[in-house]
């Protein structure tokens, strides 16, 4: 299909978002931007957060995993569901009871200013890297299949998309995003279902026949029982649970939408509704992945991983209509995560680092100018990070995101767990040391565990490479660390905080 026609649909989509932003941002102020005036409808938030939780990575990478691991990704999704229960009934009551605008204010009240700033800084680092990795994936697909043919360079594509995101989040913030996320989630799910129907039609299969074909190809494997494997079901379920607790419950982007809801009860309804829907939506993505591999096999296509969905949807194998639906679905999956991250990072930096809410000597207009400056700055940072991911050019972005989460969300997990599960006080000025050492130890542990990858990546050889391999084997004996890296990081942080703590009579 003509790249110009696809590009025109992308522009029309952005125009629709700008129209929605224009009407929803009227009368907005800083409170609207940060928490939507605490008046968001829980049903809209729940539906819109489907898109935020899934993102373009799920749209592209999850179907791509089916060829190598079947439906095993659903082990992680089961963990996600468990994690959402903890978020709804442990963390949300805490946030509502303390009437927080930034969830990291909890750390200030529990431990002190240094812990508070440390937690907020880790969120800013984590969300920046995670959001820009997701953004890179989708921008790269648009570039390869649409804009390269038009002679538009990658950096220009990235810059234009970020400017468009900036335009519709600039004023309204959360107040606008609640509505745009709802719109985008609708487009994403419609796109997914349309692609499933189209490929089943091409293969002349119904649902029952598709499952039979997938079973014959050994792609329905759900649980991995190899305890040494990174995909061992216990690791995946526990890892998924803690990823949700950290990347949703301890993440300002996700929580600022939840605490924008009128009441705790409605916010809990939002989270549990979201978690239930995500079970079924992720199954649909895995089902789509199976269909894609069946189609590739039937047509002699040697495509796999992140490339398989865009290659088939946009490669003249299906109809022109499906190409359009795929592009709209893809960018609909991207923008709920990108726009929400940009807004949340602006909110966190303004509230947690600049203390904008505590500057009573500044009027509303001055604070607004500060917020807009921060928003622009993060847009530039997003641009630079996407260019770095382009340079790295990793083929499985979902693995990169989970790995980064293991490194950067661990200190947040440890800080909040220590605050909630104990009544001990810590030496606040030492918390930053603990929260720096724990990730460093985890990175070293991960490098030793994955010595072969490390050696290949740095092109090491000779005696040093051999010693490193033997050292790794003697310590781990073939055991491979997976997404439980986050749990290890959190435990190390928790232990470190215990070592710098003392008993206290304060109530949690």
Secondary structure, 3 states (H helix, E strand, C coil): CCHHHHHHHHHHHHHHHHHHHHHHCCCCCHHHHHHHHHCECHHHHHHHHHHHHHHHHHHHHHHHHHHHHCCCHHHHHHHHHHHHHHHHHHHHHHHHHCCCCCCCHHHHHHCCHHHHHHHHHHHHHHHHHHHHHHHHHHHHHHHHHHHHHHCCCHHHHHHHHHHHHHHHHCCCCHHHHHHHHHHHHHHHHHHHHHHHHHHHHHHCCCHHHHHHHHHHCCCCCCCCCCCCCCCCHHHHHHHHHHHHHHHHHCCHHHHHHHCCECCHHHHHHHHHHHHHHHHHHHHHHHHHHHHHHHHHHHCCCCCCCCHHHHHHHHCCCCCHHHHHHHHHHHHHHHHHHHHHHHHHHHHHHHHHHCCHHHCCCCCHHHHHHHHHHHHHHHHHHHHHHHHHHHHHCCCCHHHHHHHHHHHHCHHHHHHHHHHHHCCCEECHHHHHHHHHHHHHHHHHHHHHHCHHHHHHHHCCCCHHHHHHHHHHHHHHCCCCCCCCHHHHHHHHHHHHHHHCEECCCCCC
